[in-house]
Amino acid sequence: MRVLLISTNTMTLPYPTYPIGLDYVINAISPPHQVKSIDMNDLKDRENLAPIVNDYSPDVIGISIRNIDNVDDTHTKTFIETIRGLIDTVRRHSKSIIVLGGSGFTILPGEFMAGLDADYGVIGEGERFPLLLHALQKKEPASGIPGVVTGSGPVVFPGPLSESFERGDIPDHSYRSFYLERGGMLNLQTKRGCPFRCIYCTYPHIEGNRFRFTEPGKVAHTARMLQDAGAKYLYLTDSTFNGDYEHSLAVALAFKKAGLSIPWGGFFTPTIPPPDYYRQLADAGLKHVEFGSEALCDPMLAAYRKPFRLDDVLASHRLAGNAGLHVAHYLMLGGPGENERTLQSTLSNGVQLEKTVLFVFCGVRIYPHTDLYETALNEKQLARNKNLLEPTFYWSPALDREDVIDLLMAHAAKHTNWVIGSGPPGMYKLMAKLHARGRVGPLWENLIR
């Protein structure tokens, strides 16, 4: 079958994200199927799809939905209408079967199938797609295939796939240059799943509630392929790279053995590492550590059910900084239990962190299949029939949303390393200029104070 895969994500803030999921799907279905892929970041205008669809004449079009919205309650932007318009364009120029998938789709598959003109959806990992293609090719019913849904059928969430998953060779995408010219960043995954129990997080629902590892040598082999393909920087897309210290250290050592010479970064959990952990990672090329700290006071860390406390955050920050790494923290304000005291504690403790940048989000995006969703229901902040394709944020009843935003904006005006939500437009214009001049990576280290 002729398959066209389309990445719908056009969100480039704080930096463009290469659609790594399509590479896994391509490896899973080709061969035997003929595959072409399109990235809307590169194509820009959905009307540019028409000649491609007409010329390629696909049997099946897979549409990957990575982002539902920008998860920013201060400047909320939802992408559902953009995706709907893209599908409308496809329908005008093709009679192909349309299949939805991706991490965003997996969070709300029933809502997406009801709201978009699609024939099928694939919940969870894209490696399930071949099962649907086989049924379509044989003209067999797709009902009963784990994770496959239709607009009229029931939504049944499957469990994770087997332990192994392969990205395979890196496809020679025409759109790769889009990312290489804007920071040189390509993506890498070392494991899937997450065993942590954070109340707001969708990772356990999307990828499973335990880690499934890729053998470190295979990760390093892929890293070298990406480097040889022109990557100047690698971003590790794991839920948290250091969630398993033994595996993450083995990956770093494998990078050195494979001769990886480009810098890399990723998302980390601020738990206490083994001795010299960050120095060993820095020696293997790590440059940027993005801590998912979320709060800087113990009551809120407990409320979010984080596997660490403030002292761990401070110690992790110090250890990473002492290893010569650039360090950032992500924070969320307004979650369950937040009050004026906890808010002030996070603000004051954040000011005490040296040489860092803090990305701060107001309110906590509510998703189904999370404990935060149940809390919002119990507090009457949410009705059970609410369509969560519409961005909906939890706010602590003890705080006034507008007062918190005003307070935070005033705080950020005095501390320029505090970035609120999507940040000021000027910041990203500066980063774009630096990328155009050949600077690589996320570049948020320029905001460190």
Buried (B, 14 or more C-beta within 10 A) or exposed (E): BBBBBBBBBBBBBBBBBBBBBBBBBBBBBBEEBBBBBBBBBBBEEBEEBBEBBEEBEBBBBBBBBBBBBBBBBBEBBBBBEBBEEBBEBBBEBBEBBBBBBBBBBBBBBBBBBEBBEBBBBBBBBBBBBBBBBBBBEEEEEBEEBBBBBBBEBEBEBBEBBEEEBEBEEBBEBEBBEBBBEBBBBBBBBBBBBBBBBBBBBBBBBBBBBEBBBBBBEBBBBBBBBBBEBBBBBBBBBBBBBBBBBEBBBBBBBBBBEBEBEBBBBBBBBBBEBEEEBBBBBBBBBBBBBBBBBBBBBBBBBEBBBBBBBBEBBBBBBBBBBEBEBBBBBBBBBBBBBBBEEBBEBBBEBBBEBEEBBBBBBBBBBBBBBBBBBEBBBEEEBBEEEBEBBEBBBBBBEBBEBEEBBEBBEEBBEEEEBBBBBBBEEEBBEBBBEBBEEEBBBBBBBEBBE
